[in-house]
């Protein structure tokens, strides 16, 4: 697998490159700005790009803007956004713009090397990854409405873990269920959310989008810095 990195904090960027290399992942570019990243991807498209959400020159949303441009120019390149703080509205914006091959993680998640590398691989393979703390924040203020009202408490638990990018096996282990039971819950979720009979993976993404869009105030700006 091949990955490009855009992060203006030199030491953190070097740490990311080292972790990826040790995991057998080729780092095709390691740069400090969104523009440098876009130029590098144009020259040599990787399987995925890891992007700091805030970079020069304004340190606002350069990472998200770069993700949108990557989606338009090279949609097969997965995008994993890293942020210092939980900003649910930015996570929702990213997923709305590209519901496949996208991820939003807190930088602290890098400390769990195995989980981080797994997230990178999932995004590169076209999967969806949302940081557990983002999901928790959305859950904390949720007032369920519409199709989400149809889900049982256990089904909402399963859907929240799907939003984190968990596999059926990982969900079963977290909730102390059998994989057969998890699969049954997921089929029920698809049915209750009126999702079309497309591929299983695609319906998982649609379920997550329904889940996130069904939470009031998810688009509201949140406090937080870099």
Secondary structure, 3 states (H helix, E strand, C coil): CEEEEECCCHHHHHHHHHHHHHCCCEEEEEECEHHHHHHHHHHCCCCEEEEECCCECCCCCHHHHHHHHHHHHCCCCEEEEEECCCCHHHHHHHHHHCCCCEEEEEHHHHHCHHHHHHHHHHHHCCCEEECHHHHHHHHHCCCCCHHHHHCCHHHHHHHHHHHCCCCHHHHHHHHCCCHHHHHHHHHHHHHHCCCCCCCHHHHHHHHHHHHHHCCCCCCCCCCCCC
